């Protein structure tokens, strides 16, 4: 097992403890899978967009706990490791949001591999409980350095990569959400100094994006 995978397991274990032990009882839970942007890299956990989304739910008297299982650096190949420990009846999971895919472009994972990984994640959830509503976010290569690395001029990688998410949503019958960094990616005001990870304001915009796109699907 690589050092990265070992570190990932420890981080996932920490995430499990902090999310499960600190959560209040609720009628249902919404679980987020993702990488550093979803985990709130560089921000206090309370400012990560999933937690800001939970605040929006609370303000609107919607009783849903957010479980943020995102791990920095995770690709779709790590999705099962993120989700399996949470698939327990007592967690009351009714909604799962898959925000994985951005790191796959960094790793230059083949589109077919990304597709198969996502299908395996969705299949695992459906086998556990077919009533869980699954959402998949569209992903795009927005980082310039990644674009130059994985999608040089004349390459079809970017087209094939972006097509994966629509194809998976259609084939697996899950709800495809738009690219959640629209209006945030590339905006210096919305991002931290690295211009990759949203700051508190950027995370607030993303939280509002998810609220507006999810509210019509919440029972």
C-alpha positions as CSV (number, residue, x, y, z in Angstrom):
1,X,0.0,0.0,0.0
2,X,1.4,3.4,-1.0
3,X,2.1,6.1,1.6
4,X,-0.7,8.2,0.0
5,X,-3.2,5.4,0.5
6,X,-2.1,4.9,4.1
7,X,-2.4,8.6,4.8
8,X,-5.8,8.6,3.1
9,X,-7.1,5.8,5.3
10,X,-6.1,7.8,8.4
11,X,-7.8,10.9,7.2
12,X,-10.9,9.0,6.3
13,X,-10.9,7.5,9.8
14,X,-10.6,11.0,11.3
15,X,-13.4,12.2,9.1
16,X,-15.6,9.3,10.2
17,X,-15.1,10.1,13.9
18,X,-15.6,13.9,13.6
19,X,-18.7,13.6,11.5
20,X,-20.5,10.7,13.2
21,X,-19.8,11.7,16.8
22,X,-20.6,15.4,16.4
23,X,-23.9,15.0,14.5
24,X,-27.2,15.7,16.1
25,X,-30.1,13.5,15.4
26,X,-32.1,14.3,12.2
27,X,-34.7,12.8,10.1
28,X,-32.3,12.4,7.2
29,X,-28.7,12.9,6.2
30,X,-27.0,14.1,3.1
31,X,-23.5,12.7,2.4
32,X,-20.9,14.5,0.3
33,X,-18.1,12.6,-1.5
34,X,-15.3,14.7,-2.9
35,X,-11.7,16.0,-2.7
36,X,-10.0,19.1,-1.3
37,X,-12.5,21.6,-2.5
38,X,-15.4,19.7,-0.9
39,X,-13.4,19.0,2.3
40,X,-12.8,22.7,2.7
41,X,-9.0,22.8,2.2
42,X,-7.6,25.9,3.9
43,X,-10.8,26.7,5.7
44,X,-12.3,25.9,9.2
45,X,-14.7,23.0,8.8
46,X,-17.6,25.3,9.6
47,X,-16.8,27.4,6.5
48,X,-16.5,24.5,4.0
49,X,-19.4,24.6,1.6
50,X,-21.2,21.5,2.8
51,X,-21.4,23.0,6.3
52,X,-22.6,26.3,4.9
53,X,-25.2,24.3,3.0
54,X,-26.3,22.7,6.3
55,X,-26.7,26.2,7.7
56,X,-28.9,27.2,4.8
57,X,-31.1,24.1,5.5
58,X,-31.4,25.0,9.1
59,X,-32.3,28.6,8.3
60,X,-35.1,27.3,6.1
61,X,-36.2,24.7,8.7
62,X,-35.1,21.7,6.7
63,X,-34.0,18.9,9.0
64,X,-31.0,17.4,7.1
65,X,-27.6,16.7,8.6
66,X,-24.6,17.1,6.3
67,X,-21.9,14.4,6.5
68,X,-18.8,15.6,4.7
69,X,-16.8,12.5,3.8
70,X,-14.5,14.4,1.3
71,X,-10.8,13.8,1.5
72,X,-8.1,16.0,0.0
73,X,-6.5,14.4,-3.0
74,X,-9.2,11.8,-3.5
75,X,-10.1,10.6,-7.0
76,X,-13.0,8.5,-8.1
77,X,-10.9,5.4,-7.3
78,X,-11.1,6.4,-3.7
79,X,-14.9,6.9,-3.7
80,X,-15.8,3.4,-2.3
81,X,-13.3,3.9,0.6
82,X,-15.0,7.2,1.4
83,X,-18.6,5.9,1.3
84,X,-18.6,2.3,2.6
85,X,-18.1,3.1,6.3
86,X,-21.2,5.4,6.2
87,X,-23.6,3.0,4.6
88,X,-25.4,2.1,7.8
89,X,-29.1,2.3,8.5
90,X,-28.5,4.4,11.6
91,X,-26.9,7.2,9.6
92,X,-30.3,7.9,7.9
93,X,-28.7,8.7,4.6
94,X,-31.3,9.8,2.0
95,X,-29.1,11.8,-0.3
96,X,-25.6,11.3,-1.6
97,X,-23.8,14.0,-3.6
98,X,-20.8,12.8,-5.7
99,X,-18.4,15.7,-6.3
100,X,-15.5,13.4,-7.3
101,X,-13.7,13.8,-10.6
102,X,-11.6,17.0,-10.3
103,X,-8.5,15.1,-8.9
104,X,-8.9,12.5,-11.6
105,X,-7.9,15.1,-14.2
106,X,-4.8,15.9,-12.2
107,X,-3.9,12.2,-12.1
108,X,-4.7,12.0,-15.8
109,X,-7.0,9.0,-15.1
110,X,-8.4,7.6,-18.3
111,X,-12.1,8.6,-18.9
112,X,-13.1,5.0,-19.1
113,X,-11.6,4.3,-15.6
114,X,-13.3,7.4,-14.2
115,X,-16.6,6.1,-15.6
116,X,-16.2,2.6,-14.2
117,X,-15.3,4.0,-10.8
118,X,-18.4,6.2,-10.7
119,X,-20.6,3.3,-11.8
120,X,-19.2,1.1,-9.0
121,X,-19.8,3.8,-6.4
122,X,-23.4,4.3,-7.5
123,X,-24.0,0.6,-7.7
124,X,-22.7,0.1,-4.2
125,X,-25.1,2.8,-2.9
126,X,-28.1,1.4,-4.8
127,X,-27.4,-2.1,-3.6
128,X,-27.3,-0.9,0.0
129,X,-30.5,1.2,-0.4
130,X,-32.2,1.8,-3.7
131,X,-34.3,4.6,-2.2
132,X,-31.3,6.9,-1.7
133,X,-31.3,9.8,-4.1
134,X,-27.9,10.1,-5.8
135,X,-26.6,13.2,-7.4
136,X,-23.5,13.5,-9.6
137,X,-21.8,16.8,-10.3
138,X,-20.6,17.6,-13.7
139,X,-16.8,18.1,-13.7
140,X,-14.6,20.3,-15.9
141,X,-10.8,20.9,-16.1
142,X,-10.5,24.4,-14.9
143,X,-6.9,24.6,-13.7
144,X,-4.6,25.9,-16.4
145,X,-1.6,23.8,-15.3
146,X,-3.8,20.7,-15.4
147,X,-5.2,21.6,-18.8
148,X,-1.7,21.9,-20.3
149,X,-0.7,18.6,-18.7
150,X,-3.6,16.4,-19.6
151,X,-5.3,18.1,-22.5
152,X,-2.5,19.5,-24.8
153,X,-3.5,21.0,-28.1
154,X,-5.0,18.3,-30.4
155,X,-6.0,16.1,-27.4
156,X,-9.5,14.8,-27.0
157,X,-9.0,14.1,-23.3
158,X,-11.0,17.2,-22.1
159,X,-14.0,16.3,-24.3
160,X,-14.0,12.7,-23.3
161,X,-13.4,13.6,-19.6
162,X,-16.4,15.9,-19.4
163,X,-18.6,13.5,-21.4
164,X,-18.1,10.8,-18.7
165,X,-20.4,12.5,-16.1
166,X,-23.3,13.0,-18.4
167,X,-23.0,9.4,-19.7
168,X,-22.9,7.9,-16.2
169,X,-25.9,10.0,-15.0
170,X,-27.9,8.8,-18.0
171,X,-26.8,5.1,-17.8
172,X,-27.2,4.8,-14.0
173,X,-30.4,6.9,-13.6
174,X,-28.9,9.5,-11.2
175,X,-29.4,13.2,-11.2
176,X,-26.7,15.3,-12.9
177,X,-25.9,18.6,-11.4
178,X,-24.1,21.4,-13.2
179,X,-20.4,22.2,-12.6
180,X,-20.5,23.5,-9.1
181,X,-17.5,25.9,-9.4
182,X,-19.2,28.0,-12.1
183,X,-18.7,31.6,-11.1
184,X,-16.1,30.7,-8.5
185,X,-13.3,29.0,-10.4
186,X,-10.9,31.6,-11.8
187,X,-12.2,34.5,-9.7
188,X,-9.5,35.8,-7.5
189,X,-12.0,37.3,-5.1
190,X,-13.7,33.9,-4.5
191,X,-10.5,31.9,-4.0
192,X,-7.6,31.5,-1.6
193,X,-4.1,32.6,-2.5
194,X,-3.5,29.4,-4.5
195,X,-6.4,30.3,-6.8
196,X,-7.6,26.7,-6.7
197,X,-9.5,26.4,-3.4
198,X,-12.5,28.6,-2.6
199,X,-12.3,31.0,0.3
200,X,-15.2,31.6,2.7
201,X,-17.0,33.8,0.2
202,X,-16.5,31.3,-2.6
203,X,-17.7,28.4,-0.5
204,X,-20.8,30.5,0.3
205,X,-21.6,30.8,-3.4
206,X,-21.1,27.1,-3.8
207,X,-23.4,26.3,-0.9
208,X,-26.1,28.5,-2.4
209,X,-25.6,26.7,-5.7
210,X,-26.3,23.4,-4.1
211,X,-29.2,24.7,-2.1
212,X,-30.9,26.0,-5.2
213,X,-30.2,22.9,-7.2
214,X,-31.1,20.4,-4.5
215,X,-34.2,21.9,-2.8
216,X,-36.6,20.7,-5.6
217,X,-35.4,17.1,-5.0
218,X,-35.8,17.1,-1.2
219,X,-38.8,15.3,0.1
